[in-house]
Amino acid sequence: QVQLVESGGGLVQPGGSLRLSCAASGFTFSSYAMSWYRQAPGKERELVARISVAGISTNYGDSVKGRFTISRDNAKNTVYLQMNSLKPEDTAVYYCNAAFTAAGRNYWGQGTQVTVSS
Protein backbone atom coordinates (compact mmCIF):
# COMPACT_ATOMS: atom_id res chain seq x y z
CA GLN A 1 0.00 0.00 0.00
CA VAL A 2 1.46 3.31 -1.13
CA GLN A 3 1.68 5.96 1.57
CA LEU A 4 3.08 9.47 1.65
CA VAL A 5 2.78 10.99 5.10
CA GLU A 6 3.62 14.66 5.53
CA SER A 7 4.52 16.22 8.86
CA GLY A 8 6.03 19.40 10.27
CA GLY A 9 3.38 21.92 9.34
CA GLY A 10 1.98 24.44 11.76
CA LEU A 11 1.67 28.10 12.67
CA VAL A 12 4.76 30.29 12.37
CA GLN A 13 5.39 34.01 12.47
CA PRO A 14 6.57 35.90 9.38
CA GLY A 15 10.32 35.50 9.00
CA GLY A 16 10.29 32.17 10.78
CA SER A 17 11.23 28.70 9.60
CA LEU A 18 9.64 25.29 9.31
CA ARG A 19 10.88 21.93 8.09
CA LEU A 20 8.41 19.65 6.41
CA SER A 21 8.98 15.91 6.09
CA CYS A 22 7.33 13.32 3.88
CA ALA A 23 7.79 9.68 4.77
CA ALA A 24 7.16 7.28 1.90
CA SER A 25 6.31 3.60 1.90
CA GLY A 26 4.85 0.99 -0.41
CA PHE A 27 6.95 1.79 -3.48
CA THR A 28 10.59 2.05 -4.54
CA PHE A 29 11.28 5.54 -3.24
CA SER A 30 14.70 5.86 -4.88
CA SER A 31 13.13 5.44 -8.34
CA TYR A 32 10.77 8.39 -7.98
CA ALA A 33 11.27 12.10 -8.44
CA MET A 34 9.85 13.83 -5.39
CA SER A 35 8.13 17.17 -5.21
CA TRP A 36 6.36 19.52 -2.87
CA TYR A 37 3.27 21.37 -4.06
CA ARG A 38 1.05 23.80 -2.23
CA GLN A 39 -2.48 25.05 -2.54
CA ALA A 40 -3.83 28.18 -0.91
CA PRO A 41 -7.57 28.80 -0.51
CA GLY A 42 -9.12 29.81 -3.81
CA LYS A 43 -5.93 29.17 -5.75
CA GLU A 44 -4.65 26.39 -7.95
CA ARG A 45 -2.12 23.88 -6.70
CA GLU A 46 1.39 25.03 -7.57
CA LEU A 47 4.81 23.42 -7.66
CA VAL A 48 7.05 24.51 -4.80
CA ALA A 49 10.12 22.34 -5.35
CA ARG A 50 11.21 19.15 -7.09
CA ILE A 51 14.20 16.87 -6.59
CA SER A 52 15.51 14.17 -8.89
CA VAL A 53 15.77 10.50 -7.95
CA ALA A 54 19.41 10.77 -6.84
CA GLY A 55 18.98 14.21 -5.33
CA ILE A 56 21.40 15.82 -7.75
CA SER A 57 18.96 18.07 -9.56
CA THR A 58 16.48 20.43 -7.94
CA ASN A 59 14.18 23.14 -9.17
CA TYR A 60 11.98 25.65 -7.39
CA GLY A 61 8.99 27.84 -7.96
CA ASP A 62 9.94 31.47 -8.49
CA SER A 63 8.22 32.60 -5.31
CA VAL A 64 10.33 30.38 -3.04
CA LYS A 65 13.76 30.48 -4.71
CA GLY A 66 16.47 31.37 -2.22
CA ARG A 67 14.20 30.68 0.77
CA PHE A 68 13.21 27.02 0.49
CA THR A 69 15.43 23.96 0.11
CA ILE A 70 14.30 20.49 -0.90
CA SER A 71 16.34 17.42 0.00
CA ARG A 72 15.90 13.68 0.21
CA ASP A 73 17.29 10.73 2.11
CA ASN A 74 16.83 7.58 0.04
CA ALA A 75 18.00 5.43 2.95
CA LYS A 76 15.11 6.75 5.05
CA ASN A 77 12.56 7.01 2.21
CA THR A 78 11.97 10.61 3.18
CA VAL A 79 11.91 13.95 1.42
CA TYR A 80 12.23 17.26 3.23
CA LEU A 81 11.38 20.89 2.62
CA GLN A 82 13.28 23.44 4.66
CA MET A 83 11.37 26.71 4.58
CA ASN A 84 13.08 29.88 5.76
CA SER A 85 12.09 33.55 5.77
CA LEU A 86 8.45 32.55 5.63
CA LYS A 87 5.90 35.07 4.43
CA PRO A 88 2.13 35.25 4.93
CA GLU A 89 1.71 34.39 1.24
CA ASP A 90 3.37 31.03 1.92
CA THR A 91 0.25 30.02 3.85
CA ALA A 92 -1.20 26.94 2.19
CA VAL A 93 -1.67 23.21 2.42
CA TYR A 94 1.59 21.59 1.37
CA TYR A 95 1.47 18.27 -0.46
CA CYS A 96 4.14 15.68 -1.09
CA ASN A 97 4.22 14.08 -4.54
CA ALA A 98 6.06 11.05 -5.93
CA ALA A 99 6.32 10.66 -9.68
CA PHE A 100 7.69 7.91 -11.90
CA THR A 101 6.74 9.41 -15.22
CA ALA A 102 8.00 6.59 -17.44
CA ALA A 103 5.72 4.16 -15.63
CA GLY A 104 2.80 6.57 -15.43
CA ARG A 105 2.80 6.49 -11.64
CA ASN A 106 1.98 9.50 -9.53
CA TYR A 107 1.20 9.51 -5.81
CA TRP A 108 0.05 12.23 -3.41
CA GLY A 109 0.13 12.69 0.33
CA GLN A 110 -2.79 14.01 2.35
CA GLY A 111 -1.23 17.43 2.91
CA THR A 112 -0.06 19.44 5.89
CA GLN A 113 -1.19 22.95 6.75
CA VAL A 114 1.34 25.76 6.96
CA THR A 115 0.10 29.07 8.31
CA VAL A 116 2.32 32.14 8.42
CA SER A 117 0.80 34.82 10.58
CA SER A 118 1.63 37.18 13.40
Order of alpha helices (4+ residues) and beta strands (2+ residues): beta-beta-beta-beta-beta-beta-beta-beta-beta-beta-beta
